[in-house]
Amino acid sequence: MSFAVLGTGSALPTCVKTNDDLSQILDTSDRWIYTRTGIRRRHVITSETVLDLAAEASRKALDAAGISPQDLDYIICPTVGGDYITPGLGCNLQEELGATCPAIDINAGCSGFVYSLDTADGIFARKKARYVLITAAEGLSRIMDWNDRSTCVLFGDGAAAVVLGEGDGLRYLKLRTQGCCAPLHGRFPMGNSPWTKEEPHTHFVHMEGQEVYKFAVNAICTGVQEALEETGLSPEDIHHVLLHQANMRIIDAARKKLSIPEERYHCCIEETGNLSAASIPTLLDLCSRDGLLHSGENLLLCAFGAGFTSGTAILTWK
């Protein structure tokens, strides 16, 4: 007994910035960004908070599942960071929803949602919960260098949630970590300790695109191939593929190396950009609400992110 997905929800900030908008502040263009990333638009926080987005997505998922916040036994928030260094987003979300259960944050970069599924699986296995809420929420626009066109054009803000209940929907899940900080990282903001010997730095996200690209394509292909081998499933048995929405070039490169039919891959990157941990659950919610997922179908999820982290899961939709 593991879990089944009972409901999904997502939320995006109201402010949308197109590639043409970014060309007003950067030496770039819609063509330059789109041909390199597959992104045309991203949503960015203005007056909203990360908690606002997390709460909206969570309420939609709870409504879809037909349960109340008081029914929840655990809240897990995969995020690079909420509105505060401490308390964590999970604590703030629990208060906002009026829930009474334990709540934690998980920072596994863009792989955070799949890592959270693994954590939830353990909670269900120990009979510690009937209902678990996983809410991924990111405000990445706050930690971008908006003078650096190689990074800031890639990311957006948003949140997405799933409610999990007892069930047998999880068929496979495997996580990997390959410790490697330099290619993709963001430093902790500096305080004003008079004793620190640390050199002054910014908290902007730094990324070495080629290194991330190579890791990402290999992580997807290795993760998917291992998942098929270990479950005995064939490419034809996978009805839907939901990859982390980082860059369309990464998705296309992995797709060409794998044997799963091209039409089974779903994407939302053109409209959202990279939502980090919220990418896969946002895509899952869009597919669910568009009626694309049917009972008994197999969904393959694969994510990769800073750390380096990666994770692959196969779920049977109920």
C-alpha contacts under 8 A as a table, 3 or more apart, distances in Angstrom:
res1	aa1	res2	aa2	distance
1	M	124	F	7.68
1	M	125	A	6.85
1	M	166	E	6.96
1	M	167	G	5.80
1	M	168	D	5.37
2	S	121	D	5.74
2	S	124	F	5.92
2	S	125	A	6.25
2	S	166	E	6.06
2	S	167	G	5.42
2	S	168	D	5.22
2	S	169	G	6.90
2	S	170	L	6.20
3	F	121	D	6.76
3	F	124	F	6.98
3	F	164	L	6.05
3	F	165	G	5.34
3	F	166	E	4.42
3	F	167	G	4.14
3	F	168	D	5.45
3	F	169	G	5.59
3	F	170	L	6.21
4	A	164	L	5.58
4	A	165	G	5.46
4	A	166	E	6.06
4	A	167	G	4.77
4	A	168	D	6.08
4	A	169	G	4.58
4	A	170	L	6.92
4	A	316	T	7.99
4	A	317	W	7.50
4	A	318	K	6.80
5	V	8	T	7.71
5	V	162	V	6.69
5	V	163	V	6.04
5	V	164	L	4.73
5	V	165	G	6.53
5	V	169	G	7.37
5	V	317	W	7.28
5	V	318	K	7.12
6	L	64	A	7.30
6	L	65	A	4.89
6	L	162	V	7.34
6	L	163	V	5.46
6	L	164	L	5.53
6	L	165	G	6.33
6	L	318	K	7.96
7	G	61	A	4.82
7	G	62	L	6.45
7	G	63	D	7.50
7	G	64	A	4.70
7	G	65	A	4.29
7	G	162	V	5.60
7	G	163	V	5.18
7	G	164	L	7.38
8	T	57	A	7.96
8	T	60	K	6.81
8	T	61	A	4.16
8	T	62	L	7.58
8	T	64	A	6.46
8	T	65	A	7.59
8	T	160	A	7.49
8	T	161	A	5.61
8	T	162	V	4.44
8	T	163	V	6.48
8	T	281	P	7.81
8	T	284	L	7.55
8	T	285	D	5.27
8	T	288	S	7.57
9	G	56	E	8.00
9	G	57	A	4.73
9	G	58	S	6.28
9	G	59	R	7.42
9	G	60	K	4.71
9	G	61	A	4.29
9	G	62	L	7.99
9	G	64	A	7.70
9	G	160	A	5.55
9	G	161	A	5.16
9	G	162	V	6.53
9	G	282	T	7.49
9	G	285	D	5.61
10	S	56	E	7.25
10	S	57	A	4.23
10	S	58	S	7.52
10	S	60	K	7.11
10	S	61	A	7.75
10	S	158	G	7.66
10	S	159	A	5.58
10	S	160	A	3.93
10	S	161	A	6.14
10	S	281	P	7.72
10	S	282	T	5.67
10	S	285	D	6.43
11	A	53	L	5.56
11	A	54	A	7.40
11	A	56	E	6.09
11	A	57	A	5.07
11	A	158	G	5.88
11	A	159	A	5.25
11	A	160	A	6.23
12	L	43	H	6.33
12	L	53	L	6.66
12	L	157	D	6.75
12	L	158	G	4.58
12	L	159	A	6.50
13	P	16	V	7.54
13	P	43	H	5.51
13	P	44	V	5.82
13	P	45	I	5.54
13	P	46	T	7.63
13	P	48	E	6.89
13	P	53	L	7.27
13	P	157	D	6.91
13	P	158	G	6.51
14	T	43	H	6.84
14	T	44	V	7.62
14	T	45	I	7.72
15	C	43	H	5.59
15	C	44	V	5.67
15	C	45	I	6.80
15	C	46	T	6.87
16	V	41	R	6.65
16	V	42	R	5.76
16	V	43	H	4.46
16	V	44	V	6.35
17	K	20	D	7.99
17	K	21	D	5.79
17	K	22	L	7.05
17	K	41	R	5.70
17	K	42	R	5.56
17	K	43	H	6.20
17	K	44	V	7.18
18	T	21	D	5.06
18	T	22	L	6.54
18	T	30	D	7.96
18	T	40	R	5.82
18	T	41	R	4.35
18	T	42	R	6.59
19	N	22	L	5.06
19	N	23	S	6.27
19	N	29	S	6.38
19	N	30	D	4.73
19	N	33	I	6.88
19	N	34	Y	7.95
19	N	39	I	7.95
19	N	40	R	5.57
19	N	41	R	6.20
19	N	153	V	7.73
20	D	23	S	4.99
20	D	24	Q	6.86
20	D	29	S	6.18
20	D	30	D	5.53
21	D	24	Q	5.50
21	D	25	I	7.55
22	L	25	I	5.49
22	L	26	L	5.92
22	L	28	T	7.34
22	L	29	S	7.61
22	L	153	V	7.60
23	S	26	L	4.99
23	S	27	D	6.13
23	S	28	T	5.01
23	S	29	S	5.20
23	S	30	D	7.37
24	Q	27	D	7.93
25	I	147	N	7.89
26	L	147	N	6.65
26	L	148	D	7.93
26	L	149	R	6.56
27	D	149	R	7.46
28	T	32	W	6.21
28	T	33	I	7.16
28	T	149	R	7.25
29	S	32	W	5.14
29	S	33	I	6.30
30	D	33	I	5.38
30	D	34	Y	5.90
30	D	40	R	7.00
31	R	34	Y	5.23
31	R	35	T	5.88
32	W	35	T	5.75
32	W	36	R	6.44
33	I	36	R	5.41
33	I	37	T	5.92
33	I	38	G	7.32
33	I	39	I	6.74
33	I	40	R	7.51
33	I	153	V	7.18
34	Y	37	T	5.22
34	Y	38	G	4.57
34	Y	39	I	5.13
34	Y	40	R	5.98
35	T	38	G	6.02
36	R	247	N	7.90
36	R	248	M	7.80
36	R	249	R	6.96
37	T	154	L	7.28
37	T	247	N	4.85
37	T	248	M	5.31
37	T	249	R	6.26
38	G	247	N	6.47
38	G	248	M	4.98
38	G	249	R	7.40
38	G	269	I	6.77
38	G	270	E	5.60
39	I	42	R	7.73
39	I	154	L	7.33
39	I	247	N	7.75
39	I	248	M	7.81
39	I	269	I	5.80
39	I	270	E	4.06
39	I	271	E	6.63
39	I	272	T	7.43
39	I	273	G	5.67
40	R	270	E	5.15
40	R	271	E	6.20
40	R	273	G	7.80
41	R	270	E	6.26
41	R	271	E	4.91
41	R	272	T	6.00
41	R	273	G	6.69
42	R	155	F	7.03
42	R	156	G	4.97
42	R	157	D	7.43
42	R	271	E	5.98
42	R	272	T	4.50
42	R	273	G	5.27
43	H	156	G	5.39
43	H	157	D	5.65
43	H	158	G	7.26
43	H	272	T	6.32
44	V	139	G	7.64
44	V	141	S	6.21
44	V	156	G	5.84
44	V	157	D	5.22
44	V	158	G	7.94
45	I	48	E	5.62
45	I	49	T	6.93
45	I	139	G	6.78
45	I	141	S	7.08
45	I	157	D	6.43
48	E	52	D	6.02
48	E	53	L	7.30
49	T	52	D	5.05
49	T	53	L	6.67
49	T	83	D	6.80
49	T	139	G	7.89
50	V	53	L	5.31
50	V	54	A	6.17
50	V	82	G	5.77
50	V	83	D	6.03
50	V	137	A	6.30
50	V	138	E	6.30
50	V	139	G	5.88
50	V	158	G	7.79
50	V	159	A	7.85
51	L	54	A	4.92
51	L	55	A	5.95
51	L	82	G	6.95
51	L	83	D	6.98
51	L	89	L	6.89
51	L	92	N	7.13
51	L	93	L	6.47
51	L	137	A	7.77
52	D	55	A	5.29
52	D	56	E	6.26
53	L	56	E	5.21
53	L	57	A	6.20
53	L	137	A	6.89
53	L	158	G	6.42
53	L	159	A	5.53
54	A	57	A	5.31
54	A	58	S	6.02
54	A	93	L	7.11
54	A	135	T	6.35
54	A	136	A	7.07
54	A	137	A	5.53
54	A	159	A	5.37
54	A	160	A	6.94
54	A	161	A	7.66
55	A	58	S	5.02
55	A	59	R	6.09
55	A	93	L	6.37
55	A	96	E	7.01
55	A	97	L	6.86
56	E	59	R	5.31
56	E	60	K	6.39
57	A	60	K	5.26
57	A	61	A	6.33
57	A	135	T	7.44
57	A	159	A	6.12
57	A	160	A	5.20
57	A	161	A	5.56
58	S	61	A	5.10
58	S	62	L	6.09
58	S	133	L	7.62
58	S	135	T	6.41
58	S	160	A	7.19
58	S	161	A	5.32
58	S	162	V	7.42
59	R	62	L	5.02
59	R	63	D	6.04
59	R	97	L	7.90
60	K	63	D	5.11
60	K	64	A	6.16
61	A	64	A	5.05
61	A	65	A	6.16
61	A	161	A	5.97
61	A	162	V	5.71
61	A	163	V	6.11
62	L	65	A	5.03
62	L	66	G	6.00
62	L	67	I	5.54
62	L	68	S	6.33
62	L	69	P	7.28
62	L	163	V	6.47
63	D	66	G	5.00
63	D	67	I	6.50
63	D	68	S	7.65
65	A	163	V	6.61
67	I	71	D	6.38
68	S	71	D	5.39
68	S	72	L	7.32
69	P	72	L	5.49
69	P	97	L	6.13
69	P	98	G	6.33
69	P	99	A	4.88
70	Q	98	G	6.95
70	Q	99	A	4.88
70	Q	100	T	6.38
70	Q	101	C	7.97
71	D	99	A	7.74
71	D	131	Y	6.92
72	L	75	I	7.35
72	L	99	A	6.78
72	L	100	T	7.66
72	L	101	C	6.33
72	L	129	A	7.99
72	L	130	R	7.56
72	L	131	Y	5.15
72	L	132	V	5.88
72	L	133	L	6.91
73	D	100	T	7.92
73	D	101	C	5.10
73	D	102	P	7.03
73	D	128	K	7.66
73	D	129	A	5.23
73	D	130	R	6.56
73	D	131	Y	5.56
73	D	132	V	5.85
74	Y	101	C	5.33
74	Y	102	P	5.26
74	Y	103	A	5.89
74	Y	129	A	6.98
74	Y	131	Y	6.99
74	Y	132	V	4.88
74	Y	133	L	6.34
75	I	90	G	6.43
75	I	94	Q	7.29
75	I	101	C	7.05
75	I	102	P	6.37
75	I	103	A	4.51
75	I	104	I	6.47
75	I	132	V	5.90
75	I	133	L	4.82
75	I	134	I	5.92
75	I	135	T	7.56
76	I	90	G	6.32
76	I	103	A	5.80
76	I	104	I	5.17
76	I	105	D	5.85
76	I	106	I	7.17
76	I	116	S	6.67
76	I	132	V	7.62
76	I	133	L	6.25
76	I	134	I	4.77
76	I	135	T	6.34
77	C	89	L	6.64
77	C	90	G	5.40
77	C	103	A	7.71
77	C	104	I	6.18
77	C	105	D	4.57
77	C	106	I	6.01
77	C	116	S	7.71
77	C	134	I	5.79
77	C	135	T	4.91
77	C	136	A	5.36
77	C	137	A	7.28
78	P	105	D	5.64
78	P	106	I	4.54
78	P	107	N	5.79
78	P	108	A	7.31
78	P	112	G	4.87
78	P	113	F	5.75
78	P	116	S	6.54
78	P	134	I	7.49
78	P	135	T	6.63
78	P	136	A	4.79
78	P	137	A	6.98
78	P	277	A	6.15
78	P	278	A	7.94
79	T	82	G	6.82
79	T	105	D	6.76
79	T	106	I	6.23
79	T	107	N	5.43
79	T	108	A	7.66
79	T	109	G	7.03
79	T	112	G	6.72
79	T	136	A	5.80
79	T	137	A	5.67
79	T	138	E	5.88
79	T	276	S	7.93
79	T	277	A	6.07
79	T	278	A	7.92
80	V	107	N	5.40
80	V	108	A	7.54
80	V	109	G	5.93
80	V	138	E	6.61
80	V	276	S	7.99
80	V	277	A	7.75
81	G	84	Y	7.33
81	G	85	I	7.19
81	G	88	G	7.73
81	G	89	L	7.31
81	G	107	N	7.67
81	G	138	E	6.86
81	G	139	G	7.61
82	G	85	I	7.30
82	G	88	G	6.56
82	G	89	L	4.97
82	G	137	A	7.45
82	G	138	E	7.01
82	G	139	G	7.36
83	D	89	L	7.05
84	Y	87	P	6.17
84	Y	88	G	6.64
84	Y	89	L	7.48
85	I	88	G	6.77
87	P	91	C	6.42
87	P	92	N	7.13
88	G	91	C	5.56
88	G	92	N	6.66
88	G	104	I	7.05
88	G	105	D	6.12
89	L	92	N	5.09
89	L	93	L	5.98
89	L	104	I	7.71
89	L	105	D	6.47
90	G	93	L	5.08
90	G	94	Q	6.09
90	G	103	A	4.93
90	G	104	I	5.07
90	G	105	D	5.62
91	C	94	Q	5.15
91	C	95	E	6.42
91	C	103	A	5.61
91	C	104	I	6.90
92	N	95	E	5.26
92	N	96	E	6.17
93	L	96	E	4.94
93	L	97	L	6.03
94	Q	97	L	5.35
94	Q	98	G	6.03
94	Q	99	A	5.11
94	Q	100	T	6.84
94	Q	101	C	7.38
94	Q	103	A	6.75
95	E	98	G	5.13
95	E	99	A	6.41
95	E	100	T	7.91
96	E	99	A	7.87
106	I	112	G	6.40
106	I	115	Y	7.85
106	I	116	S	7.01
107	N	112	G	6.01
108	A	111	S	5.50
108	A	112	G	4.50
108	A	115	Y	7.05
108	A	305	G	7.19
108	A	306	A	7.12
108	A	307	G	7.07
108	A	309	T	6.54
109	G	112	G	5.55
109	G	276	S	6.50
109	G	277	A	6.29
109	G	304	F	7.93
109	G	305	G	5.09
109	G	306	A	5.11
109	G	307	G	7.06
109	G	309	T	7.32
110	C	113	F	7.51
110	C	244	H	7.40
110	C	275	L	7.81
110	C	276	S	4.13
110	C	277	A	4.24
110	C	278	A	7.66
110	C	279	S	7.73
110	C	303	A	6.62
110	C	304	F	5.91
110	C	305	G	4.41
110	C	306	A	6.78
110	C	309	T	7.99
111	S	114	V	5.69
111	S	115	Y	6.30
111	S	244	H	7.93
111	S	276	S	7.56
111	S	277	A	5.85
111	S	303	A	4.92
111	S	304	F	5.12
111	S	305	G	5.42
111	S	309	T	6.22
111	S	310	S	5.62
111	S	311	G	6.25
112	G	115	Y	5.02
112	G	116	S	6.03
112	G	136	A	7.74
112	G	277	A	4.98
113	F	116	S	4.99
113	F	117	L	6.36
113	F	134	I	7.73
113	F	136	A	6.58
113	F	277	A	5.43
113	F	278	A	7.05
113	F	280	I	7.32
113	F	281	P	7.29
114	V	117	L	5.02
114	V	118	D	6.51
114	V	175	L	7.95
114	V	301	L	7.76
114	V	302	C	7.68
114	V	303	A	7.06
114	V	311	G	5.81
114	V	312	T	6.98
114	V	313	A	7.09
115	Y	118	D	5.15
115	Y	119	T	6.42
115	Y	175	L	6.98
115	Y	311	G	6.83
116	S	119	T	4.92
116	S	120	A	6.10
116	S	134	I	7.04
117	L	120	A	5.02
117	L	121	D	6.10
117	L	134	I	7.89
118	D	121	D	5.02
118	D	122	G	6.52
118	D	173	L	6.93
119	T	122	G	5.27
119	T	123	I	6.50
120	A	123	I	4.98
120	A	124	F	6.25
120	A	132	V	6.98
121	D	124	F	5.22
121	D	125	A	6.06
122	G	125	A	4.95
122	G	126	R	6.28
123	I	126	R	5.34
123	I	127	K	6.49
123	I	128	K	5.41
123	I	129	A	6.39
124	F	127	K	5.01
124	F	128	K	5.87
124	F	129	A	5.70
124	F	130	R	7.27
124	F	166	E	6.88
125	A	128	K	7.60
127	K	130	R	7.72
129	A	132	V	6.80
130	R	165	G	5.58
130	R	166	E	5.88
131	Y	163	V	6.83
131	Y	164	L	5.60
131	Y	165	G	4.72
131	Y	166	E	7.20
132	V	163	V	5.80
132	V	164	L	5.11
132	V	165	G	6.57
133	L	161	A	7.02
133	L	162	V	5.93
133	L	163	V	4.62
133	L	164	L	6.30
134	I	161	A	5.49
134	I	162	V	5.39
134	I	163	V	6.46
134	I	164	L	7.81
135	T	159	A	7.04
135	T	160	A	5.75
135	T	161	A	4.15
135	T	162	V	6.58
136	A	159	A	5.46
136	A	160	A	5.43
136	A	161	A	6.17
136	A	277	A	5.74
136	A	278	A	4.79
136	A	281	P	7.53
137	A	157	D	7.80
137	A	158	G	5.84
137	A	159	A	4.00
137	A	160	A	6.49
137	A	277	A	7.07
137	A	278	A	5.71
138	E	157	D	5.46
138	E	158	G	5.61
138	E	159	A	6.26
138	E	275	L	6.61
138	E	276	S	6.93
138	E	277	A	7.22
138	E	278	A	6.72
139	G	142	R	6.04
139	G	143	I	7.94
139	G	156	G	7.40
139	G	157	D	4.78
139	G	158	G	6.80
140	L	143	I	5.53
140	L	144	M	6.59
140	L	155	F	6.57
140	L	156	G	6.26
140	L	157	D	5.77
140	L	275	L	7.67
141	S	144	M	5.39
141	S	152	C	7.61
141	S	155	F	6.98
141	S	156	G	6.32
141	S	157	D	6.50
143	I	186	G	7.81
143	I	203	H	6.46
143	I	204	F	4.92
143	I	205	V	6.12
144	M	151	T	7.24
144	M	152	C	5.53
144	M	204	F	5.17
144	M	205	V	5.69
145	D	148	D	5.50
145	D	151	T	7.54
145	D	152	C	6.25
145	D	204	F	5.56
145	D	205	V	7.12
146	W	149	R	7.08
146	W	152	C	5.64
147	N	152	C	7.75
148	D	151	T	5.96
148	D	152	C	6.10
149	R	152	C	5.56
149	R	153	V	5.88
150	S	153	V	6.73
150	S	154	L	7.71
151	T	154	L	5.65
151	T	155	F	7.44
151	T	205	V	7.67
151	T	206	H	7.54
151	T	207	M	6.87
152	C	155	F	6.05
154	L	246	A	7.40
154	L	247	N	7.62
154	L	273	G	5.68
154	L	274	N	5.84
155	F	272	T	7.91
155	F	273	G	5.13
155	F	274	N	4.46
155	F	275	L	6.15
155	F	276	S	7.84
156	G	272	T	6.06
156	G	273	G	5.29
156	G	274	N	5.69
156	G	275	L	5.38
157	D	272	T	7.89
157	D	275	L	5.83
158	G	275	L	6.27
158	G	278	A	6.62
159	A	275	L	7.97
159	A	278	A	5.43
159	A	282	T	7.06
160	A	278	A	5.61
160	A	279	S	7.96
160	A	281	P	5.42
160	A	282	T	5.08
160	A	285	D	7.46
161	A	281	P	6.39
161	A	282	T	7.72
162	V	281	P	7.23
168	D	171	R	7.57
168	D	316	T	7.99
169	G	315	L	5.34
169	G	316	T	4.74
169	G	317	W	6.44
169	G	318	K	6.99
170	L	173	L	7.53
170	L	313	A	7.67
170	L	314	I	6.33
170	L	315	L	4.69
170	L	316	T	6.41
171	R	231	T	7.65
171	R	313	A	7.53
171	R	314	I	5.43
171	R	315	L	5.62
171	R	316	T	6.91
172	Y	227	A	6.90
172	Y	231	T	7.11
172	Y	312	T	7.81
172	Y	313	A	5.24
172	Y	314	I	5.00
172	Y	315	L	7.14
173	L	227	A	7.91
173	L	311	G	7.32
173	L	312	T	5.66
173	L	313	A	4.20
173	L	314	I	6.55
174	K	223	G	7.94
174	K	311	G	5.69
174	K	312	T	5.48
174	K	313	A	6.54
175	L	309	T	7.65
175	L	310	S	5.90
175	L	311	G	4.28
175	L	312	T	6.58
176	R	309	T	5.79
176	R	310	S	5.19
176	R	311	G	6.08
177	T	307	G	6.81
177	T	308	F	5.76
177	T	309	T	4.50
177	T	310	S	6.42
178	Q	307	G	6.70
178	Q	308	F	5.04
178	Q	309	T	6.28
179	G	307	G	5.51
179	G	308	F	5.52
179	G	309	T	7.78
180	C	183	P	7.13
180	C	307	G	5.70
180	C	308	F	5.61
181	C	184	L	6.12
181	C	185	H	6.11
181	C	306	A	7.31
181	C	307	G	5.90
181	C	308	F	7.23
182	A	185	H	6.52
183	P	206	H	7.31
183	P	207	M	5.36
183	P	208	E	4.83
183	P	209	G	7.67
183	P	211	E	6.30
183	P	212	V	6.59
184	L	205	V	7.25
184	L	206	H	5.60
184	L	207	M	4.43
184	L	208	E	6.45
184	L	212	V	7.30
184	L	306	A	5.47
184	L	307	G	7.53
185	H	205	V	5.69
185	H	206	H	5.43
185	H	207	M	6.71
185	H	306	A	6.49
185	H	307	G	7.96
186	G	203	H	5.49
186	G	204	F	5.61
186	G	205	V	4.34
186	G	206	H	6.08
187	R	201	H	7.68
187	R	202	T	6.88
187	R	203	H	4.66
187	R	204	F	7.01
187	R	205	V	7.52
188	F	203	H	5.85
189	P	202	T	6.94
189	P	203	H	5.45
190	M	200	P	7.53
190	M	201	H	7.50
193	S	196	T	5.69
207	M	212	V	7.60
208	E	211	E	5.71
208	E	212	V	6.34
209	G	212	V	5.20
209	G	213	Y	6.01
210	Q	213	Y	4.98
210	Q	214	K	6.24
211	E	214	K	5.32
211	E	215	F	6.28
212	V	215	F	5.19
212	V	216	A	5.93
213	Y	216	A	5.14
213	Y	217	V	6.23
213	Y	250	I	6.38
214	K	217	V	5.55
214	K	218	N	6.28
215	F	218	N	5.30
215	F	219	A	5.92
216	A	219	A	5.04
216	A	220	I	6.19
216	A	250	I	6.88
216	A	304	F	6.00
216	A	305	G	7.81
217	V	220	I	5.30
217	V	221	C	6.24
217	V	250	I	5.91
217	V	251	I	7.64
217	V	253	A	6.71
217	V	254	A	5.44
218	N	221	C	5.26
218	N	222	T	5.86
218	N	254	A	7.85
219	A	222	T	5.29
219	A	223	G	5.75
219	A	304	F	6.81
219	A	310	S	6.55
220	I	223	G	5.15
220	I	224	V	5.98
220	I	254	A	6.51
220	I	302	C	6.31
220	I	303	A	7.29
220	I	304	F	7.62
221	C	224	V	5.32
221	C	225	Q	6.03
221	C	254	A	6.10
221	C	257	K	7.09
221	C	258	L	6.78
222	T	225	Q	5.32
222	T	226	E	6.06
223	G	226	E	5.32
223	G	227	A	6.13
223	G	302	C	7.21
223	G	311	G	7.15
223	G	312	T	5.74
224	V	227	A	5.06
224	V	228	L	6.30
224	V	300	L	7.95
224	V	302	C	7.44
224	V	312	T	6.87
225	Q	228	L	5.27
225	Q	229	E	6.20
225	Q	258	L	7.98
226	E	229	E	5.10
226	E	230	E	5.96
227	A	230	E	5.33
227	A	231	T	6.07
227	A	312	T	7.27
227	A	313	A	7.59
227	A	314	I	7.67
228	L	231	T	5.35
228	L	232	G	5.68
228	L	233	L	4.99
228	L	234	S	6.20
228	L	235	P	7.36
229	E	232	G	5.21
229	E	233	L	6.85
230	E	233	L	7.97
233	L	236	E	7.97
233	L	237	D	5.87
233	L	238	I	7.70
234	S	237	D	5.22
234	S	238	I	7.22
235	P	238	I	5.55
235	P	259	S	5.96
235	P	260	I	4.78
235	P	261	P	7.66
236	E	239	H	7.16
236	E	260	I	6.50
236	E	261	P	7.56
237	D	298	N	6.90
238	I	241	V	7.24
238	I	260	I	7.21
238	I	264	R	7.99
238	I	297	E	7.50
238	I	298	N	5.22
238	I	299	L	6.25
238	I	300	L	6.68
239	H	264	R	6.06
239	H	297	E	5.88
239	H	298	N	5.38
239	H	299	L	6.14
240	H	264	R	4.91
240	H	265	Y	6.02
240	H	266	H	7.17
240	H	297	E	7.78
240	H	298	N	6.55
240	H	299	L	4.81
240	H	300	L	6.23
241	V	264	R	5.90
241	V	265	Y	4.66
241	V	266	H	6.25
241	V	299	L	5.92
241	V	300	L	4.85
241	V	301	L	6.17
242	L	265	Y	6.33
242	L	266	H	5.80
242	L	267	C	7.33
242	L	280	I	6.35
242	L	283	L	7.03
242	L	284	L	7.32
242	L	299	L	7.30
242	L	300	L	6.12
242	L	301	L	4.92
242	L	302	C	6.66
243	L	251	I	7.25
243	L	265	Y	7.88
243	L	266	H	7.81
243	L	267	C	7.87
243	L	280	I	6.60
243	L	301	L	5.73
243	L	302	C	4.94
243	L	303	A	5.98
244	H	276	S	7.79
244	H	279	S	5.88
244	H	280	I	5.59
244	H	301	L	7.90
244	H	302	C	6.30
244	H	303	A	4.77
244	H	304	F	6.84
245	Q	248	M	7.36
245	Q	251	I	7.76
245	Q	267	C	7.00
245	Q	268	C	7.14
245	Q	269	I	5.47
245	Q	273	G	7.07
245	Q	274	N	5.50
245	Q	275	L	7.33
245	Q	276	S	7.88
245	Q	279	S	5.76
245	Q	280	I	7.14
246	A	250	I	7.42
246	A	269	I	7.28
246	A	273	G	7.03
246	A	274	N	4.79
246	A	275	L	7.82
246	A	276	S	7.62
247	N	250	I	5.42
247	N	251	I	6.62
247	N	269	I	7.39
247	N	273	G	7.97
247	N	274	N	7.39
248	M	251	I	4.98
248	M	252	D	6.00
248	M	269	I	7.36
249	R	252	D	5.13
249	R	253	A	6.03
250	I	253	A	5.19
250	I	254	A	6.23
251	I	254	A	5.31
251	I	255	R	6.01
252	D	255	R	4.98
252	D	256	K	6.25
253	A	256	K	5.40
253	A	257	K	6.70
254	A	257	K	5.24
254	A	258	L	6.40
255	R	258	L	5.30
255	R	259	S	7.68
255	R	260	I	7.56
255	R	262	E	6.94
256	K	259	S	7.68
260	I	264	R	7.26
261	P	264	R	5.79
261	P	265	Y	7.81
262	E	265	Y	5.89
263	E	266	H	7.81
266	H	283	L	7.48
266	H	287	C	7.93
267	C	270	E	7.74
267	C	283	L	6.90
268	C	271	E	5.80
268	C	272	T	6.30
268	C	273	G	7.77
268	C	283	L	6.30
269	I	272	T	5.09
269	I	273	G	4.69
269	I	274	N	6.55
270	E	273	G	6.20
272	T	275	L	7.01
274	N	279	S	6.51
275	L	278	A	5.17
275	L	279	S	4.72
276	S	279	S	5.59
276	S	305	G	7.76
277	A	280	I	7.10
277	A	281	P	7.99
278	A	281	P	5.63
278	A	282	T	5.90
279	S	282	T	5.28
279	S	283	L	6.28
280	I	283	L	5.09
280	I	284	L	6.05
280	I	301	L	7.40
280	I	303	A	7.76
281	P	284	L	4.78
281	P	285	D	6.06
282	T	285	D	5.16
282	T	286	L	6.27
283	L	286	L	5.11
283	L	287	C	6.18
284	L	287	C	5.21
284	L	288	S	6.10
285	D	288	S	5.04
285	D	289	R	6.04
286	L	289	R	5.28
286	L	290	D	6.04
287	C	290	D	5.18
287	C	291	G	6.41
287	C	292	L	5.32
287	C	293	L	6.48
288	S	291	G	5.29
288	S	292	L	5.96
288	S	293	L	5.67
289	R	292	L	7.64
291	G	294	H	7.57
293	L	297	E	7.06
293	L	317	W	7.13
294	H	297	E	5.81
294	H	317	W	6.56
294	H	318	K	7.37
295	S	316	T	7.61
295	S	317	W	5.14
295	S	318	K	4.59
296	G	316	T	5.75
296	G	317	W	5.45
296	G	318	K	6.09
297	E	316	T	5.58
297	E	317	W	5.48
298	N	314	I	6.59
298	N	315	L	5.68
298	N	316	T	4.52
298	N	317	W	6.29
299	L	314	I	5.51
299	L	315	L	5.11
299	L	316	T	6.16
299	L	317	W	7.04
300	L	312	T	7.31
300	L	313	A	5.83
300	L	314	I	4.54
300	L	315	L	6.56
301	L	312	T	5.58
301	L	313	A	5.12
301	L	314	I	6.25
301	L	315	L	7.99
302	C	310	S	7.43
302	C	311	G	5.71
302	C	312	T	4.36
302	C	313	A	6.50
303	A	310	S	5.42
303	A	311	G	5.39
303	A	312	T	6.57
304	F	308	F	7.25
304	F	309	T	5.54
304	F	310	S	4.11
304	F	311	G	6.59
305	G	308	F	5.66
305	G	309	T	5.19
305	G	310	S	6.31
306	A	309	T	6.03
